[in-house]
Amino acid sequence: MITSKQRAFLRGLSNTIQPTTHVGKEGITDSVIDSIEETMITRELIKIKLLDNSGLSSKEAGSVLADKLNAECIQCIGSKIVLYRGFRRDPQIILPRK
């Protein structure tokens, strides 16, 4: 579980990254989940963009993706979602203490 201080730290880091995956009119499909899963193997923090024709709100999509990917939904704002899943070994992002 991530604390509010850690969440704020991760939100600050996410400001500089570009979206790695786009969710389109098909919504959250297995191929989208597989694509995000592959990205999360190399990155701990990713940004996802929902296209206007996806028919989903960012909060809906963020909670579904976080559940399916065993990740934390850090931020859902506008059409962007930020997900975090720390590496078990050799983490790249060191979270602040609680």
mmCIF file as gemmi writes it, N, C-alpha and C atoms, coordinates in Angstrom:
data_model
loop_
_atom_site.group_PDB
_atom_site.id
_atom_site.type_symbol
_atom_site.label_atom_id
_atom_site.label_alt_id
_atom_site.label_comp_id
_atom_site.label_asym_id
_atom_site.label_entity_id
_atom_site.label_seq_id
_atom_site.pdbx_PDB_ins_code
_atom_site.Cartn_x
_atom_site.Cartn_y
_atom_site.Cartn_z
_atom_site.occupancy
_atom_site.B_iso_or_equiv
_atom_site.pdbx_formal_charge
_atom_site.auth_seq_id
_atom_site.auth_asym_id
_atom_site.pdbx_PDB_model_num
ATOM 1 N N . MET Axp A 1 ? 0.838 -1.178 0 1 0 ? 1 A 1
ATOM 2 C CA . MET Axp A 1 ? 0 0 0 1 0 ? 1 A 1
ATOM 3 C C . MET Axp A 1 ? 0.883 1.24 0 1 0 ? 1 A 1
ATOM 4 N N . ILE Axp A 2 ? 0.526 2.194 -0.802 1 0 ? 2 A 1
ATOM 5 C CA . ILE Axp A 2 ? 1.32 3.409 -0.95 1 0 ? 2 A 1
ATOM 6 C C . ILE Axp A 2 ? 0.707 4.523 -0.1 1 0 ? 2 A 1
ATOM 7 N N . THR Axp A 3 ? 1.558 5.261 0.599 1 0 ? 3 A 1
ATOM 8 C CA . THR Axp A 3 ? 1.08 6.376 1.418 1 0 ? 3 A 1
ATOM 9 C C . THR Axp A 3 ? 0.867 7.606 0.546 1 0 ? 3 A 1
ATOM 10 N N . SER Axp A 4 ? 0.238 8.623 1.109 1 0 ? 4 A 1
ATOM 11 C CA . SER Axp A 4 ? -0.024 9.846 0.347 1 0 ? 4 A 1
ATOM 12 C C . SER Axp A 4 ? 1.281 10.565 -0.005 1 0 ? 4 A 1
ATOM 13 N N . LYS Axp A 5 ? 2.27 10.481 0.874 1 0 ? 5 A 1
ATOM 14 C CA . LYS Axp A 5 ? 3.575 11.099 0.595 1 0 ? 5 A 1
ATOM 15 C C . LYS Axp A 5 ? 4.258 10.404 -0.586 1 0 ? 5 A 1
ATOM 16 N N . GLN Axp A 6 ? 4.195 9.08 -0.606 1 0 ? 6 A 1
ATOM 17 C CA . GLN Axp A 6 ? 4.793 8.323 -1.704 1 0 ? 6 A 1
ATOM 18 C C . GLN Axp A 6 ? 4.025 8.578 -3.007 1 0 ? 6 A 1
ATOM 19 N N . ARG Axp A 7 ? 2.7 8.672 -2.911 1 0 ? 7 A 1
ATOM 20 C CA . ARG Axp A 7 ? 1.868 8.951 -4.088 1 0 ? 7 A 1
ATOM 21 C C . ARG Axp A 7 ? 2.222 10.322 -4.678 1 0 ? 7 A 1
ATOM 22 N N . ALA Axp A 8 ? 2.405 11.315 -3.817 1 0 ? 8 A 1
ATOM 23 C CA . ALA Axp A 8 ? 2.783 12.648 -4.28 1 0 ? 8 A 1
ATOM 24 C C . ALA Axp A 8 ? 4.153 12.631 -4.954 1 0 ? 8 A 1
ATOM 25 N N . PHE Axp A 9 ? 5.081 11.863 -4.397 1 0 ? 9 A 1
ATOM 26 C CA . PHE Axp A 9 ? 6.413 11.723 -4.994 1 0 ? 9 A 1
ATOM 27 C C . PHE Axp A 9 ? 6.313 11.125 -6.397 1 0 ? 9 A 1
ATOM 28 N N . LEU Axp A 10 ? 5.506 10.07 -6.541 1 0 ? 10 A 1
ATOM 29 C CA . LEU Axp A 10 ? 5.345 9.41 -7.838 1 0 ? 10 A 1
ATOM 30 C C . LEU Axp A 10 ? 4.612 10.308 -8.839 1 0 ? 10 A 1
ATOM 31 N N . ARG Axp A 11 ? 3.653 11.088 -8.375 1 0 ? 11 A 1
ATOM 32 C CA . ARG Axp A 11 ? 2.972 12.033 -9.268 1 0 ? 11 A 1
ATOM 33 C C . ARG Axp A 11 ? 3.957 13.051 -9.821 1 0 ? 11 A 1
ATOM 34 N N . GLY Axp A 12 ? 4.868 13.499 -8.972 1 0 ? 12 A 1
ATOM 35 C CA . GLY Axp A 12 ? 5.901 14.435 -9.426 1 0 ? 12 A 1
ATOM 36 C C . GLY Axp A 12 ? 6.801 13.825 -10.485 1 0 ? 12 A 1
ATOM 37 N N . LEU Axp A 13 ? 7.166 12.555 -10.309 1 0 ? 13 A 1
ATOM 38 C CA . LEU Axp A 13 ? 7.997 11.88 -11.309 1 0 ? 13 A 1
ATOM 39 C C . LEU Axp A 13 ? 7.242 11.674 -12.617 1 0 ? 13 A 1
ATOM 40 N N . SER Axp A 14 ? 5.94 11.473 -12.533 1 0 ? 14 A 1
ATOM 41 C CA . SER Axp A 14 ? 5.161 11.168 -13.742 1 0 ? 14 A 1
ATOM 42 C C . SER Axp A 14 ? 4.95 12.383 -14.625 1 0 ? 14 A 1
ATOM 43 N N . ASN Axp A 15 ? 5.189 13.581 -14.1 1 0 ? 15 A 1
ATOM 44 C CA . ASN Axp A 15 ? 4.985 14.785 -14.911 1 0 ? 15 A 1
ATOM 45 C C . ASN Axp A 15 ? 5.885 14.823 -16.134 1 0 ? 15 A 1
ATOM 46 N N . THR Axp A 16 ? 7.042 14.224 -16.048 1 0 ? 16 A 1
ATOM 47 C CA . THR Axp A 16 ? 8.015 14.328 -17.137 1 0 ? 16 A 1
ATOM 48 C C . THR Axp A 16 ? 7.932 13.18 -18.147 1 0 ? 16 A 1
ATOM 49 N N . ILE Axp A 17 ? 7.167 12.132 -17.854 1 0 ? 17 A 1
ATOM 50 C CA . ILE Axp A 17 ? 7.133 11.002 -18.778 1 0 ? 17 A 1
ATOM 51 C C . ILE Axp A 17 ? 5.976 11.135 -19.762 1 0 ? 17 A 1
ATOM 52 N N . GLN Axp A 18 ? 6.152 10.551 -20.927 1 0 ? 18 A 1
ATOM 53 C CA . GLN Axp A 18 ? 5.138 10.553 -21.972 1 0 ? 18 A 1
ATOM 54 C C . GLN Axp A 18 ? 4.318 9.27 -21.879 1 0 ? 18 A 1
ATOM 55 N N . PRO Axp A 19 ? 3.071 9.301 -22.358 1 0 ? 19 A 1
ATOM 56 C CA . PRO Axp A 19 ? 2.261 8.074 -22.363 1 0 ? 19 A 1
ATOM 57 C C . PRO Axp A 19 ? 2.907 6.986 -23.218 1 0 ? 19 A 1
ATOM 58 N N . THR Axp A 20 ? 2.922 5.766 -22.681 1 0 ? 20 A 1
ATOM 59 C CA . THR Axp A 20 ? 3.52 4.649 -23.407 1 0 ? 20 A 1
ATOM 60 C C . THR Axp A 20 ? 2.473 3.81 -24.127 1 0 ? 20 A 1
ATOM 61 N N . THR Axp A 21 ? 1.221 3.899 -23.678 1 0 ? 21 A 1
ATOM 62 C CA . THR Axp A 21 ? 0.148 3.099 -24.259 1 0 ? 21 A 1
ATOM 63 C C . THR Axp A 21 ? -1.086 3.961 -24.415 1 0 ? 21 A 1
ATOM 64 N N . HIS Axp A 22 ? -1.835 3.7 -25.486 1 0 ? 22 A 1
ATOM 65 C CA . HIS Axp A 22 ? -3.099 4.396 -25.725 1 0 ? 22 A 1
ATOM 66 C C . HIS Axp A 22 ? -4.222 3.374 -25.7 1 0 ? 22 A 1
ATOM 67 N N . VAL Axp A 23 ? -5.319 3.726 -25.036 1 0 ? 23 A 1
ATOM 68 C CA . VAL Axp A 23 ? -6.511 2.885 -25.01 1 0 ? 23 A 1
ATOM 69 C C . VAL Axp A 23 ? -7.521 3.535 -25.934 1 0 ? 23 A 1
ATOM 70 N N . GLY Axp A 24 ? -7.913 2.804 -26.995 1 0 ? 24 A 1
ATOM 71 C CA . GLY Axp A 24 ? -8.799 3.353 -28.009 1 0 ? 24 A 1
ATOM 72 C C . GLY Axp A 24 ? -10.222 2.874 -27.903 1 0 ? 24 A 1
ATOM 73 N N . LYS Axp A 25 ? -10.902 2.836 -29.045 1 0 ? 25 A 1
ATOM 74 C CA . LYS Axp A 25 ? -12.335 2.548 -29.05 1 0 ? 25 A 1
ATOM 75 C C . LYS Axp A 25 ? -12.674 1.122 -28.631 1 0 ? 25 A 1
ATOM 76 N N . GLU Axp A 26 ? -11.728 0.219 -28.718 1 0 ? 26 A 1
ATOM 77 C CA . GLU Axp A 26 ? -11.972 -1.155 -28.276 1 0 ? 26 A 1
ATOM 78 C C . GLU Axp A 26 ? -11.987 -1.272 -26.753 1 0 ? 26 A 1
ATOM 79 N N . GLY Axp A 27 ? -11.475 -0.261 -26.064 1 0 ? 27 A 1
ATOM 80 C CA . GLY Axp A 27 ? -11.437 -0.286 -24.605 1 0 ? 27 A 1
ATOM 81 C C . GLY Axp A 27 ? -10.254 -1.089 -24.089 1 0 ? 27 A 1
ATOM 82 N N . ILE Axp A 28 ? -10.426 -1.666 -22.918 1 0 ? 28 A 1
ATOM 83 C CA . ILE Axp A 28 ? -9.352 -2.44 -22.285 1 0 ? 28 A 1
ATOM 84 C C . ILE Axp A 28 ? -9.477 -3.885 -22.748 1 0 ? 28 A 1
ATOM 85 N N . THR Axp A 29 ? -8.633 -4.245 -23.692 1 0 ? 29 A 1
ATOM 86 C CA . THR Axp A 29 ? -8.643 -5.598 -24.24 1 0 ? 29 A 1
ATOM 87 C C . THR Axp A 29 ? -7.438 -6.365 -23.713 1 0 ? 29 A 1
ATOM 88 N N . ASP Axp A 30 ? -7.399 -7.647 -24.029 1 0 ? 30 A 1
ATOM 89 C CA . ASP Axp A 30 ? -6.258 -8.464 -23.617 1 0 ? 30 A 1
ATOM 90 C C . ASP Axp A 30 ? -4.96 -7.963 -24.233 1 0 ? 30 A 1
ATOM 91 N N . SER Axp A 31 ? -5.029 -7.475 -25.466 1 0 ? 31 A 1
ATOM 92 C CA . SER Axp A 31 ? -3.812 -6.985 -26.114 1 0 ? 31 A 1
ATOM 93 C C . SER Axp A 31 ? -3.308 -5.708 -25.443 1 0 ? 31 A 1
ATOM 94 N N . VAL Axp A 32 ? -4.216 -4.86 -24.981 1 0 ? 32 A 1
ATOM 95 C CA . VAL Axp A 32 ? -3.807 -3.652 -24.26 1 0 ? 32 A 1
ATOM 96 C C . VAL Axp A 32 ? -3.151 -4.04 -22.941 1 0 ? 32 A 1
ATOM 97 N N . ILE Axp A 33 ? -3.75 -4.984 -22.235 1 0 ? 33 A 1
ATOM 98 C CA . ILE Axp A 33 ? -3.189 -5.437 -20.955 1 0 ? 33 A 1
ATOM 99 C C . ILE Axp A 33 ? -1.825 -6.078 -21.17 1 0 ? 33 A 1
ATOM 100 N N . ASP Axp A 34 ? -1.684 -6.897 -22.22 1 0 ? 34 A 1
ATOM 101 C CA . ASP Axp A 34 ? -0.39 -7.512 -22.525 1 0 ? 34 A 1
ATOM 102 C C . ASP Axp A 34 ? 0.666 -6.462 -22.845 1 0 ? 34 A 1
ATOM 103 N N . SER Axp A 35 ? 0.276 -5.432 -23.597 1 0 ? 35 A 1
ATOM 104 C CA . SER Axp A 35 ? 1.199 -4.363 -23.952 1 0 ? 35 A 1
ATOM 105 C C . SER Axp A 35 ? 1.673 -3.613 -22.698 1 0 ? 35 A 1
ATOM 106 N N . ILE Axp A 36 ? 0.742 -3.318 -21.813 1 0 ? 36 A 1
ATOM 107 C CA . ILE Axp A 36 ? 1.106 -2.614 -20.579 1 0 ? 36 A 1
ATOM 108 C C . ILE Axp A 36 ? 1.967 -3.505 -19.695 1 0 ? 36 A 1
ATOM 109 N N . GLU Axp A 37 ? 1.641 -4.78 -19.639 1 0 ? 37 A 1
ATOM 110 C CA . GLU Axp A 37 ? 2.433 -5.735 -18.846 1 0 ? 37 A 1
ATOM 111 C C . GLU Axp A 37 ? 3.874 -5.785 -19.339 1 0 ? 37 A 1
ATOM 112 N N . GLU Axp A 38 ? 4.068 -5.809 -20.654 1 0 ? 38 A 1
ATOM 113 C CA . GLU Axp A 38 ? 5.424 -5.816 -21.217 1 0 ? 38 A 1
ATOM 114 C C . GLU Axp A 38 ? 6.171 -4.544 -20.863 1 0 ? 38 A 1
ATOM 115 N N . THR Axp A 39 ? 5.471 -3.418 -20.89 1 0 ? 39 A 1
ATOM 116 C CA . THR Axp A 39 ? 6.101 -2.149 -20.534 1 0 ? 39 A 1
ATOM 117 C C . THR Axp A 39 ? 6.484 -2.125 -19.067 1 0 ? 39 A 1
ATOM 118 N N . MET Axp A 40 ? 5.639 -2.701 -18.216 1 0 ? 40 A 1
ATOM 119 C CA . MET Axp A 40 ? 5.912 -2.683 -16.781 1 0 ? 40 A 1
ATOM 120 C C . MET Axp A 40 ? 7.033 -3.634 -16.376 1 0 ? 40 A 1
ATOM 121 N N . ILE Axp A 41 ? 7.484 -4.459 -17.29 1 0 ? 41 A 1
ATOM 122 C CA . ILE Axp A 41 ? 8.648 -5.296 -17.01 1 0 ? 41 A 1
ATOM 123 C C . ILE Axp A 41 ? 9.908 -4.428 -16.971 1 0 ? 41 A 1
ATOM 124 N N . THR Axp A 42 ? 9.935 -3.387 -17.804 1 0 ? 42 A 1
ATOM 125 C CA . THR Axp A 42 ? 11.124 -2.539 -17.875 1 0 ? 42 A 1
ATOM 126 C C . THR Axp A 42 ? 10.966 -1.214 -17.147 1 0 ? 42 A 1
ATOM 127 N N . ARG Axp A 43 ? 9.737 -0.811 -16.851 1 0 ? 43 A 1
ATOM 128 C CA . ARG Axp A 43 ? 9.495 0.463 -16.173 1 0 ? 43 A 1
ATOM 129 C C . ARG Axp A 43 ? 8.598 0.249 -14.967 1 0 ? 43 A 1
ATOM 130 N N . GLU Axp A 44 ? 8.892 0.97 -13.916 1 0 ? 44 A 1
ATOM 131 C CA . GLU Axp A 44 ? 8.058 0.874 -12.725 1 0 ? 44 A 1
ATOM 132 C C . GLU Axp A 44 ? 6.873 1.83 -12.788 1 0 ? 44 A 1
ATOM 133 N N . LEU Axp A 45 ? 7.049 2.951 -13.44 1 0 ? 45 A 1
ATOM 134 C CA . LEU Axp A 45 ? 6.038 4.003 -13.507 1 0 ? 45 A 1
ATOM 135 C C . LEU Axp A 45 ? 5.695 4.253 -14.963 1 0 ? 45 A 1
ATOM 136 N N . ILE Axp A 46 ? 4.411 4.105 -15.309 1 0 ? 46 A 1
ATOM 137 C CA . ILE Axp A 46 ? 4.011 4.333 -16.696 1 0 ? 46 A 1
ATOM 138 C C . ILE Axp A 46 ? 2.792 5.245 -16.747 1 0 ? 46 A 1
ATOM 139 N N . LYS Axp A 47 ? 2.65 5.893 -17.897 1 0 ? 47 A 1
ATOM 140 C CA . LYS Axp A 47 ? 1.503 6.759 -18.137 1 0 ? 47 A 1
ATOM 141 C C . LYS Axp A 47 ? 0.735 6.2 -19.321 1 0 ? 47 A 1
ATOM 142 N N . ILE Axp A 48 ? -0.589 6.177 -19.192 1 0 ? 48 A 1
ATOM 143 C CA . ILE Axp A 48 ? -1.471 5.643 -20.223 1 0 ? 48 A 1
ATOM 144 C C . ILE Axp A 48 ? -2.437 6.744 -20.624 1 0 ? 48 A 1
ATOM 145 N N . LYS Axp A 49 ? -2.701 6.858 -21.917 1 0 ? 49 A 1
ATOM 146 C CA . LYS Axp A 49 ? -3.642 7.863 -22.41 1 0 ? 49 A 1
ATOM 147 C C . LYS Axp A 49 ? -4.902 7.18 -22.912 1 0 ? 49 A 1
ATOM 148 N N . LEU Axp A 50 ? -6.052 7.684 -22.446 1 0 ? 50 A 1
ATOM 149 C CA . LEU Axp A 50 ? -7.342 7.213 -22.944 1 0 ? 50 A 1
ATOM 150 C C . LEU Axp A 50 ? -7.761 8.124 -24.088 1 0 ? 50 A 1
ATOM 151 N N . LEU Axp A 51 ? -8.054 7.547 -25.223 1 0 ? 51 A 1
ATOM 152 C CA . LEU Axp A 51 ? -8.55 8.337 -26.335 1 0 ? 51 A 1
ATOM 153 C C . LEU Axp A 51 ? -10.023 8.67 -26.105 1 0 ? 51 A 1
ATOM 154 N N . ASP Axp A 52 ? -10.492 9.722 -26.751 1 0 ? 52 A 1
ATOM 155 C CA . ASP Axp A 52 ? -11.874 10.179 -26.538 1 0 ? 52 A 1
ATOM 156 C C . ASP Axp A 52 ? -12.907 9.124 -26.881 1 0 ? 52 A 1
ATOM 157 N N . ASN Axp A 53 ? -12.613 8.288 -27.867 1 0 ? 53 A 1
ATOM 158 C CA . ASN Axp A 53 ? -13.592 7.296 -28.304 1 0 ? 53 A 1
ATOM 159 C C . ASN Axp A 53 ? -13.531 5.99 -27.514 1 0 ? 53 A 1
ATOM 160 N N . SER Axp A 54 ? -12.791 5.957 -26.414 1 0 ? 54 A 1
ATOM 161 C CA . SER Axp A 54 ? -12.685 4.718 -25.634 1 0 ? 54 A 1
ATOM 162 C C . SER Axp A 54 ? -13.958 4.426 -24.848 1 0 ? 54 A 1
ATOM 163 N N . GLY Axp A 55 ? -14.734 5.447 -24.52 1 0 ? 55 A 1
ATOM 164 C CA . GLY Axp A 55 ? -15.974 5.239 -23.797 1 0 ? 55 A 1
ATOM 165 C C . GLY Axp A 55 ? -15.793 4.945 -22.322 1 0 ? 55 A 1
ATOM 166 N N . LEU Axp A 56 ? -14.597 5.154 -21.795 1 0 ? 56 A 1
ATOM 167 C CA . LEU Axp A 56 ? -14.303 4.893 -20.386 1 0 ? 56 A 1
ATOM 168 C C . LEU Axp A 56 ? -13.879 6.182 -19.701 1 0 ? 56 A 1
ATOM 169 N N . SER Axp A 57 ? -14.166 6.278 -18.42 1 0 ? 57 A 1
ATOM 170 C CA . SER Axp A 57 ? -13.597 7.382 -17.651 1 0 ? 57 A 1
ATOM 171 C C . SER Axp A 57 ? -12.213 6.947 -17.177 1 0 ? 57 A 1
ATOM 172 N N . SER Axp A 58 ? -11.387 7.913 -16.854 1 0 ? 58 A 1
ATOM 173 C CA . SER Axp A 58 ? -10.026 7.56 -16.432 1 0 ? 58 A 1
ATOM 174 C C . SER Axp A 58 ? -10.039 6.806 -15.103 1 0 ? 58 A 1
ATOM 175 N N . LYS Axp A 59 ? -10.973 7.12 -14.213 1 0 ? 59 A 1
ATOM 176 C CA . LYS Axp A 59 ? -11.034 6.421 -12.927 1 0 ? 59 A 1
ATOM 177 C C . LYS Axp A 59 ? -11.465 4.972 -13.104 1 0 ? 59 A 1
ATOM 178 N N . GLU Axp A 60 ? -12.431 4.727 -13.987 1 0 ? 60 A 1
ATOM 179 C CA . GLU Axp A 60 ? -12.853 3.352 -14.269 1 0 ? 60 A 1
ATOM 180 C C . GLU Axp A 60 ? -11.696 2.545 -14.834 1 0 ? 60 A 1
ATOM 181 N N . ALA Axp A 61 ? -11.084 3.102 -15.868 1 0 ? 61 A 1
ATOM 182 C CA . ALA Axp A 61 ? -9.989 2.393 -16.533 1 0 ? 61 A 1
ATOM 183 C C . ALA Axp A 61 ? -8.809 2.2 -15.594 1 0 ? 61 A 1
ATOM 184 N N . GLY Axp A 62 ? -8.506 3.2 -14.785 1 0 ? 62 A 1
ATOM 185 C CA . GLY Axp A 62 ? -7.392 3.098 -13.847 1 0 ? 62 A 1
ATOM 186 C C . GLY Axp A 62 ? -7.582 1.99 -12.83 1 0 ? 62 A 1
ATOM 187 N N . SER Axp A 63 ? -8.78 1.87 -12.295 1 0 ? 63 A 1
ATOM 188 C CA . SER Axp A 63 ? -9.003 0.816 -11.301 1 0 ? 63 A 1
ATOM 189 C C . SER Axp A 63 ? -9.001 -0.567 -11.94 1 0 ? 63 A 1
ATOM 190 N N . VAL Axp A 64 ? -9.565 -0.691 -13.151 1 0 ? 64 A 1
ATOM 191 C CA . VAL Axp A 64 ? -9.557 -1.989 -13.845 1 0 ? 64 A 1
ATOM 192 C C . VAL Axp A 64 ? -8.132 -2.41 -14.176 1 0 ? 64 A 1
ATOM 193 N N . LEU Axp A 65 ? -7.358 -1.483 -14.722 1 0 ? 65 A 1
ATOM 194 C CA . LEU Axp A 65 ? -5.973 -1.811 -15.089 1 0 ? 65 A 1
ATOM 195 C C . LEU Axp A 65 ? -5.13 -2.131 -13.858 1 0 ? 65 A 1
ATOM 196 N N . ALA Axp A 66 ? -5.308 -1.375 -12.789 1 0 ? 66 A 1
ATOM 197 C CA . ALA Axp A 66 ? -4.536 -1.636 -11.571 1 0 ? 66 A 1
ATOM 198 C C . ALA Axp A 66 ? -4.849 -3.026 -11.026 1 0 ? 66 A 1
ATOM 199 N N . ASP Axp A 67 ? -6.109 -3.416 -11.046 1 0 ? 67 A 1
ATOM 200 C CA . ASP Axp A 67 ? -6.485 -4.747 -10.559 1 0 ? 67 A 1
ATOM 201 C C . ASP Axp A 67 ? -5.899 -5.85 -11.432 1 0 ? 67 A 1
ATOM 202 N N . LYS Axp A 68 ? -6.009 -5.692 -12.747 1 0 ? 68 A 1
ATOM 203 C CA . LYS Axp A 68 ? -5.547 -6.746 -13.653 1 0 ? 68 A 1
ATOM 204 C C . LYS Axp A 68 ? -4.029 -6.858 -13.708 1 0 ? 68 A 1
ATOM 205 N N . LEU Axp A 69 ? -3.34 -5.751 -13.449 1 0 ? 69 A 1
ATOM 206 C CA . LEU Axp A 69 ? -1.883 -5.746 -13.569 1 0 ? 69 A 1
ATOM 207 C C . LEU Axp A 69 ? -1.173 -5.828 -12.221 1 0 ? 69 A 1
ATOM 208 N N . ASN Axp A 70 ? -1.942 -5.912 -11.127 1 0 ? 70 A 1
ATOM 209 C CA . ASN Axp A 70 ? -1.362 -5.959 -9.792 1 0 ? 70 A 1
ATOM 210 C C . ASN Axp A 70 ? -0.465 -4.742 -9.559 1 0 ? 70 A 1
ATOM 211 N N . ALA Axp A 71 ? -1.011 -3.568 -9.895 1 0 ? 71 A 1
ATOM 212 C CA . ALA Axp A 71 ? -0.273 -2.311 -9.779 1 0 ? 71 A 1
ATOM 213 C C . ALA Axp A 71 ? -1.076 -1.336 -8.933 1 0 ? 71 A 1
ATOM 214 N N . GLU Axp A 72 ? -0.48 -0.19 -8.655 1 0 ? 72 A 1
ATOM 215 C CA . GLU Axp A 72 ? -1.143 0.885 -7.93 1 0 ? 72 A 1
ATOM 216 C C . GLU Axp A 72 ? -1.515 1.98 -8.919 1 0 ? 72 A 1
ATOM 217 N N . CYS Axp A 73 ? -2.751 2.431 -8.859 1 0 ? 73 A 1
ATOM 218 C CA . CYS Axp A 73 ? -3.172 3.562 -9.673 1 0 ? 73 A 1
ATOM 219 C C . CYS Axp A 73 ? -2.776 4.823 -8.909 1 0 ? 73 A 1
ATOM 220 N N . ILE Axp A 74 ? -1.819 5.557 -9.427 1 0 ? 74 A 1
ATOM 221 C CA . ILE Axp A 74 ? -1.282 6.728 -8.753 1 0 ? 74 A 1
ATOM 222 C C . ILE Axp A 74 ? -2.116 7.961 -9.029 1 0 ? 74 A 1
ATOM 223 N N . GLN Axp A 75 ? -2.529 8.121 -10.284 1 0 ? 75 A 1
ATOM 224 C CA . GLN Axp A 75 ? -3.259 9.322 -10.642 1 0 ? 75 A 1
ATOM 225 C C . GLN Axp A 75 ? -4.14 9.061 -11.847 1 0 ? 75 A 1
ATOM 226 N N . CYS Axp A 76 ? -5.354 9.583 -11.799 1 0 ? 76 A 1
ATOM 227 C CA . CYS Axp A 76 ? -6.266 9.581 -12.937 1 0 ? 76 A 1
ATOM 228 C C . CYS Axp A 76 ? -6.73 11.014 -13.112 1 0 ? 76 A 1
ATOM 229 N N . ILE Axp A 77 ? -6.22 11.651 -14.141 1 0 ? 77 A 1
ATOM 230 C CA . ILE Axp A 77 ? -6.578 13.051 -14.346 1 0 ? 77 A 1
ATOM 231 C C . ILE Axp A 77 ? -6.792 13.286 -15.835 1 0 ? 77 A 1
ATOM 232 N N . GLY Axp A 78 ? -7.941 13.841 -16.166 1 0 ? 78 A 1
ATOM 233 C CA . GLY Axp A 78 ? -8.273 14.059 -17.573 1 0 ? 78 A 1
ATOM 234 C C . GLY Axp A 78 ? -8.335 12.739 -18.302 1 0 ? 78 A 1
ATOM 235 N N . SER Axp A 79 ? -7.536 12.603 -19.325 1 0 ? 79 A 1
ATOM 236 C CA . SER Axp A 79 ? -7.501 11.364 -20.099 1 0 ? 79 A 1
ATOM 237 C C . SER Axp A 79 ? -6.234 10.553 -19.822 1 0 ? 79 A 1
ATOM 238 N N . LYS Axp A 80 ? -5.531 10.884 -18.756 1 0 ? 80 A 1
ATOM 239 C CA . LYS Axp A 80 ? -4.267 10.202 -18.439 1 0 ? 80 A 1
ATOM 240 C C . LYS Axp A 80 ? -4.398 9.385 -17.157 1 0 ? 80 A 1
ATOM 241 N N . ILE Axp A 81 ? -3.714 8.245 -17.149 1 0 ? 81 A 1
ATOM 242 C CA . ILE Axp A 81 ? -3.66 7.36 -15.996 1 0 ? 81 A 1
ATOM 243 C C . ILE Axp A 81 ? -2.192 7.072 -15.713 1 0 ? 81 A 1
ATOM 244 N N . VAL Axp A 82 ? -1.813 7.109 -14.453 1 0 ? 82 A 1
ATOM 245 C CA . VAL Axp A 82 ? -0.442 6.784 -14.058 1 0 ? 82 A 1
ATOM 246 C C . VAL Axp A 82 ? -0.504 5.545 -13.171 1 0 ? 82 A 1
ATOM 247 N N . LEU Axp A 83 ? 0.255 4.515 -13.559 1 0 ? 83 A 1
ATOM 248 C CA . LEU Axp A 83 ? 0.319 3.271 -12.8 1 0 ? 83 A 1
ATOM 249 C C . LEU Axp A 83 ? 1.738 3.044 -12.295 1 0 ? 83 A 1
ATOM 250 N N . TYR Axp A 84 ? 1.831 2.442 -11.114 1 0 ? 84 A 1
ATOM 251 C CA . TYR Axp A 84 ? 3.133 2.123 -10.525 1 0 ? 84 A 1
ATOM 252 C C . TYR Axp A 84 ? 3.114 0.683 -10.036 1 0 ? 84 A 1
ATOM 253 N N . ARG Axp A 85 ? 4.167 -0.028 -10.372 1 0 ? 85 A 1
ATOM 254 C CA . ARG Axp A 85 ? 4.409 -1.36 -9.823 1 0 ? 85 A 1
ATOM 255 C C . ARG Axp A 85 ? 5.909 -1.475 -9.634 1 0 ? 85 A 1
ATOM 256 N N . GLY Axp A 86 ? 6.333 -1.494 -8.386 1 0 ? 86 A 1
ATOM 257 C CA . GLY Axp A 86 ? 7.755 -1.522 -8.073 1 0 ? 86 A 1
ATOM 258 C C . GLY Axp A 86 ? 8.4 -2.85 -8.427 1 0 ? 86 A 1
ATOM 259 N N . PHE Axp A 87 ? 9.658 -2.779 -8.786 1 0 ? 87 A 1
ATOM 260 C CA . PHE Axp A 87 ? 10.421 -3.993 -9.034 1 0 ? 87 A 1
ATOM 261 C C . PHE Axp A 87 ? 10.715 -4.664 -7.708 1 0 ? 87 A 1
ATOM 262 N N . ARG Axp A 88 ? 10.655 -5.978 -7.69 1 0 ? 88 A 1
ATOM 263 C CA . ARG Axp A 88 ? 10.959 -6.709 -6.455 1 0 ? 88 A 1
ATOM 264 C C . ARG Axp A 88 ? 12.458 -6.674 -6.161 1 0 ? 88 A 1
ATOM 265 N N . ARG Axp A 89 ? 13.252 -6.81 -7.211 1 0 ? 89 A 1
ATOM 266 C CA . ARG Axp A 89 ? 14.706 -6.737 -7.062 1 0 ? 89 A 1
ATOM 267 C C . ARG Axp A 89 ? 15.2 -5.499 -7.788 1 0 ? 89 A 1
ATOM 268 N N . ASP Axp A 90 ? 16.176 -4.87 -7.223 1 0 ? 90 A 1
ATOM 269 C CA . ASP Axp A 90 ? 16.825 -3.694 -7.816 1 0 ? 90 A 1
ATOM 270 C C . ASP Axp A 90 ? 15.816 -2.638 -8.279 1 0 ? 90 A 1
ATOM 271 N N . PRO Axp A 91 ? 15.05 -2.046 -7.363 1 0 ? 91 A 1
ATOM 272 C CA . PRO Axp A 91 ? 14.097 -1.008 -7.781 1 0 ? 91 A 1
ATOM 273 C C . PRO Axp A 91 ? 14.811 0.214 -8.342 1 0 ? 91 A 1
ATOM 274 N N . GLN Axp A 92 ? 14.245 0.786 -9.391 1 0 ? 92 A 1
ATOM 275 C CA . GLN Axp A 92 ? 14.8 1.996 -9.986 1 0 ? 92 A 1
ATOM 276 C C . GLN Axp A 92 ? 14.331 3.234 -9.238 1 0 ? 92 A 1
ATOM 277 N N . ILE Axp A 93 ? 13.115 3.178 -8.713 1 0 ? 93 A 1
ATOM 278 C CA . ILE Axp A 93 ? 12.543 4.3 -7.988 1 0 ? 93 A 1
ATOM 279 C C . ILE Axp A 93 ? 12.544 3.953 -6.499 1 0 ? 93 A 1
ATOM 280 N N . ILE Axp A 94 ? 13.209 4.799 -5.727 1 0 ? 94 A 1
ATOM 281 C CA . ILE Axp A 94 ? 13.243 4.604 -4.281 1 0 ? 94 A 1
ATOM 282 C C . ILE Axp A 94 ? 12.19 5.527 -3.67 1 0 ? 94 A 1
ATOM 283 N N . LEU Axp A 95 ? 11.162 4.922 -3.1 1 0 ? 95 A 1
ATOM 284 C CA . LEU Axp A 95 ? 10.074 5.707 -2.509 1 0 ? 95 A 1
ATOM 285 C C . LEU Axp A 95 ? 10.498 6.297 -1.169 1 0 ? 95 A 1
ATOM 286 N N . PRO Axp A 96 ? 9.986 7.486 -0.839 1 0 ? 96 A 1
ATOM 287 C CA . PRO Axp A 96 ? 10.273 8.057 0.478 1 0 ? 96 A 1
ATOM 288 C C . PRO Axp A 96 ? 9.681 7.2 1.597 1 0 ? 96 A 1
ATOM 289 N N . ARG Axp A 97 ? 10.264 7.29 2.753 1 0 ? 97 A 1
ATOM 290 C CA . ARG Axp A 97 ? 9.758 6.531 3.906 1 0 ? 97 A 1
ATOM 291 C C . ARG Axp A 97 ? 8.38 7.027 4.277 1 0 ? 97 A 1
ATOM 292 N N . LYS Axp A 98 ? 7.666 6.194 4.983 1 0 ? 98 A 1
ATOM 293 C CA . LYS Axp A 98 ? 6.308 6.526 5.398 1 0 ? 98 A 1
ATOM 294 C C . LYS Axp A 98 ? 6.339 7.665 6.367 1 0 ? 98 A 1
